[in-house]
Amino acid sequence: MENHEHEHEHDDEIEVDDEAIQELIEDGLEQRSQIEIFLEMREQNVELLKLAAEVAGFTGPHPAVKPGDVKTALRTIWDVYSEFYSWIDPEEAGDDEDDEDDEL
């Protein structure tokens, strides 16, 4: 009989604010969408970097890049990547060029 008494103690109604719950659900879905977009963009950037490295000639069967040539290789890959990116998102690429001018 004691078990039945404990079961009834937990039957108290909990007050639920439907609007607050709906807002939390919407916030969660929005955050999930933003995360998915972020991850998808990063995946696209990685694929674009792979393509840039391939076009720049740094993939496939060739000897490893020598330590003194790494900076030049990375600059070449970055230049190809930047050109590809400007084709994909010309508005964004234009903003990056302004930033590079500021750095000089």
TILUM-70964 format. One line per 10 residues: their letters; for each residue y, x, z of N, C-alpha, C. Coordinates in Angstrom, 3 decimals, decimal comma. Layout:
<nodes>
a	Y:X:Z:Y:X:Z:Y:X:Z | ... $
</nodes>
This chain:
<nodes>
menheheheh	-1,196:0,814:0,000:0,000:0,000:0,000:1,259:0,857:0,000 | 1,200:2,041:0,577:2,376:2,888:0,632:2,870:3,249:-0,755 | 1,957:3,427:-1,691:2,337:3,800:-3,049:3,224:2,747:-3,694 | 2,970:1,468:-3,418:3,771:0,384:-3,987:5,183:0,412:-3,430 | 5,344:0,788:-2,180:6,677:0,859:-1,589:7,505:1,939:-2,275 | 6,909:3,084:-2,560:7,632:4,169:-3,227:8,028:3,798:-4,651 | 7,183:3,031:-5,332:7,493:2,616:-6,698:8,722:1,732:-6,733 | 8,903:0,863:-5,758:10,018:-0,069:-5,729:11,326:0,628:-5,382 | 11,263:1,755:-4,703:12,476:2,473:-4,353:13,181:2,990:-5,603 | 12,454:3,267:-6,666:13,018:3,837:-7,883:13,424:2,770:-8,892 $
ddeievddea	13,319:1,522:-8,560:13,643:0,436:-9,480:15,129:0,095:-9,468 | 15,954:0,838:-8,737:17,391:0,567:-8,694:17,972:0,704:-10,094 | 18,888:-0,212:-10,434:19,512:-0,167:-11,743:20,543:0,952:-11,793 | 20,574:1,628:-12,908:21,543:2,688:-13,116:22,611:2,146:-14,059 | 23,849:2,299:-13,659:24,952:1,812:-14,477:25,145:2,766:-15,664 | 25,143:2,208:-16,872:25,228:3,016:-18,074:26,493:2,642:-18,831 | 27,250:3,660:-19,197:28,450:3,456:-19,995:28,071:3,700:-21,455 | 27,856:2,604:-22,187:27,399:2,712:-23,574:28,371:3,503:-24,442 | 29,675:3,329:-24,214:30,662:4,056:-25,018:30,574:5,559:-24,763 | 30,399:5,942:-23,511:30,296:7,361:-23,170:29,043:7,963:-23,789 $
iqeliedgle	27,948:7,232:-23,745:26,703:7,708:-24,340:26,858:7,851:-25,853 | 27,479:6,851:-26,479:27,692:6,901:-27,930:28,578:8,092:-28,292 | 29,606:8,357:-27,501:30,498:9,487:-27,743:29,747:10,813:-27,611 | 28,886:10,914:-26,591:28,078:12,124:-26,420:27,130:12,329:-27,597 | 26,534:11,264:-28,071:25,635:11,347:-29,220:26,404:11,806:-30,456 | 27,580:11,218:-30,690:28,386:11,597:-31,847:28,840:13,054:-31,750 | 29,249:13,481:-30,550:29,645:14,877:-30,350:28,478:15,817:-30,626 | 27,318:15,446:-30,138:26,125:16,258:-30,357:25,771:16,355:-31,832 | 25,876:15,236:-32,544:25,581:15,244:-33,981:26,604:16,074:-34,748 | 27,871:15,984:-34,350:28,910:16,774:-35,001:28,675:18,273:-34,779 $
qrsqieifle	28,328:18,633:-33,543:28,045:20,038:-33,250:26,830:20,523:-34,037 | 25,826:19,679:-34,121:24,628:20,044:-34,875:24,976:20,254:-36,340 | 25,807:19,370:-36,897:26,226:19,505:-38,291:27,001:20,798:-38,499 | 27,896:21,125:-37,560:28,674:22,358:-37,669:27,764:23,579:-37,595 | 26,789:23,537:-36,723:25,834:24,646:-36,603:25,029:24,789:-37,886 | 24,572:23,673:-38,440:23,794:23,712:-39,679:24,632:24,280:-40,825 | 25,899:23,875:-40,907:26,789:24,391:-41,951:26,986:25,890:-41,764 | 27,227:26,315:-40,522:27,427:27,729:-40,218:26,205:28,543:-40,635 | 25,024:28,083:-40,248:23,791:28,805:-40,577:23,537:28,833:-42,084 | 23,835:27,726:-42,752:23,660:27,681:-44,193:24,613:28,656:-44,886 $
mreqnvellk	25,845:28,740:-44,416:26,807:29,679:-44,992:26,363:31,118:-44,768 | 25,842:31,401:-43,583:25,363:32,761:-43,295:24,180:33,113:-44,184 | 23,304:32,160:-44,394:22,152:32,387:-45,268:22,620:32,670:-46,697 | 23,614:31,919:-47,160:24,155:32,148:-48,491:24,810:33,527:-48,583 | 25,508:33,936:-47,531:26,136:35,257:-47,516:25,091:36,367:-47,590 | 23,991:36,209:-46,875:22,926:37,205:-46,913:22,336:37,277:-48,320 | 22,105:36,137:-48,936:21,567:36,115:-50,299:22,550:36,771:-51,269 | 23,831:36,515:-51,082:24,842:37,114:-51,941:24,906:38,632:-51,739 | 24,753:39,078:-50,496:24,713:40,521:-50,233:23,501:41,171:-50,883 | 22,357:40,494:-50,827:21,151:41,015:-51,484:21,388:41,155:-52,979 $
laaevagftg	21,996:40,138:-53,573:22,288:40,172:-55,001:23,285:41,288:-55,317 | 24,297:41,442:-54,494:25,296:42,504:-54,697:24,630:43,881:-54,626 | 23,743:44,069:-53,668:23,042:45,351:-53,544:22,181:45,604:-54,780 | 21,557:44,562:-55,285:20,723:44,703:-56,478:21,587:45,055:-57,692 | 22,692:44,339:-57,887:23,575:44,605:-59,022:24,191:45,998:-58,916 | 24,507:46,436:-57,705:25,091:47,759:-57,504:24,056:48,865:-57,665 | 22,784:48,493:-57,786:21,735:49,476:-58,039:21,108:50,088:-56,795 | 21,222:49,407:-55,677:20,686:49,960:-54,437:19,434:49,240:-53,949 | 18,691:48,650:-54,879:17,401:48,037:-54,519:16,358:48,563:-55,490 | 15,140:48,284:-55,197:14,072:48,709:-56,089:13,615:50,130:-55,814 $
phpavkpgdv	12,834:50,659:-56,740:12,252:51,991:-56,531:13,244:53,115:-56,837 | 13,879:53,598:-55,821:14,739:54,774:-55,945:14,778:55,456:-54,581 | 15,174:56,707:-54,546:15,192:57,408:-53,255:16,201:56,778:-52,290 | 15,964:57,009:-51,032:16,880:56,491:-50,011:18,271:57,084:-50,200 | 19,272:56,326:-49,790:20,651:56,802:-49,872:20,830:57,919:-48,853 | 21,437:58,999:-49,290:21,670:60,134:-48,398:22,753:59,764:-47,389 | 22,672:60,291:-46,165:23,649:59,946:-45,127:25,107:60,085:-45,575 | 25,416:61,125:-46,346:26,788:61,315:-46,802:27,223:60,309:-47,853 | 26,251:59,600:-48,472:26,554:58,644:-49,534:26,558:57,197:-49,058 | 26,250:56,984:-47,803:26,139:55,614:-47,280:27,463:54,866:-47,403 $
ktalrtiwdv	28,552:55,503:-47,013:29,856:54,834:-47,057:30,205:54,421:-48,486 | 29,958:55,304:-49,449:30,229:54,993:-50,849:29,337:53,854:-51,324 | 28,075:53,889:-50,939:27,136:52,828:-51,331:27,576:51,483:-50,758 | 27,945:51,486:-49,489:28,378:50,236:-48,858:29,657:49,707:-49,499 | 30,572:50,607:-49,850:31,818:50,191:-50,498:31,516:49,571:-51,861 | 30,596:50,167:-52,587:30,213:49,636:-53,898:29,592:48,252:-53,753 | 28,685:48,120:-52,800:28,057:46,808:-52,550:29,119:45,801:-52,140 | 30,041:46,210:-51,270:31,099:45,300:-50,805:31,979:44,859:-51,965 | 32,306:45,780:-52,868:33,140:45,429:-54,023:32,449:44,393:-54,898 | 31,146:44,581:-55,148:30,397:43,612:-55,948:30,314:42,282:-55,207 $
ysefyswidp	30,006:42,340:-53,915:29,921:41,130:-53,088:31,242:40,368:-53,140 | 32,348:41,074:-52,964:33,670:40,438:-52,953:33,964:39,752:-54,280 | 33,576:40,405:-55,352:33,788:39,803:-56,675:32,960:38,527:-56,814 | 31,692:38,573:-56,428:30,853:37,374:-56,467:31,450:36,278:-55,586 | 31,872:36,649:-54,398:32,400:35,658:-53,454:33,658:35,002:-54,014 | 34,474:35,775:-54,728:35,693:35,196:-55,308:35,348:34,153:-56,366 | 34,197:34,291:-57,006:33,762:33,294:-57,970:33,310:32,026:-57,263 | 32,696:32,205:-56,104:32,162:31,065:-55,357:33,271:30,306:-54,648 | 34,172:31,046:-53,999:35,238:30,421:-53,219:36,552:31,166:-53,472 | 37,190:30,905:-54,614:38,399:31,650:-54,979:39,512:31,544:-53,943 $
eeagddedde	39,659:30,391:-53,328:40,719:30,207:-52,331:40,502:31,111:-51,120 | 39,281:31,174:-50,627:38,943:32,004:-49,468:39,073:33,485:-49,812 | 38,621:33,866:-50,984:38,684:35,273:-51,398:40,127:35,731:-51,517 | 41,014:34,853:-51,947:42,427:35,194:-52,031:43,011:35,514:-50,682 | 42,563:34,814:-49,648:43,028:35,075:-48,282:42,571:36,446:-47,824 | 41,357:36,859:-48,185:40,831:38,164:-47,787:41,626:39,295:-48,421 | 42,023:39,108:-49,693:42,798:40,140:-50,373:44,124:40,360:-49,683 | 44,750:39,275:-49,207:46,003:39,403:-48,469:45,797:40,200:-47,201 | 44,660:39,979:-46,531:44,353:40,704:-45,298:44,174:42,191:-45,581 | 43,508:42,515:-46,713:43,292:43,923:-47,064:44,631:44,607:-47,332 $
ddel	45,572:43,909:-47,979:46,884:44,487:-48,254:47,625:44,773:-46,960 | 47,453:43,885:-45,970:48,110:44,074:-44,679:47,579:45,296:-43,962 | 46,276:45,592:-44,154:45,648:46,718:-43,478:46,137:48,051:-44,029 | 46,490:48,072:-45,319:46,944:49,320:-45,948:48,323:49,591:-45,493 $
</nodes>
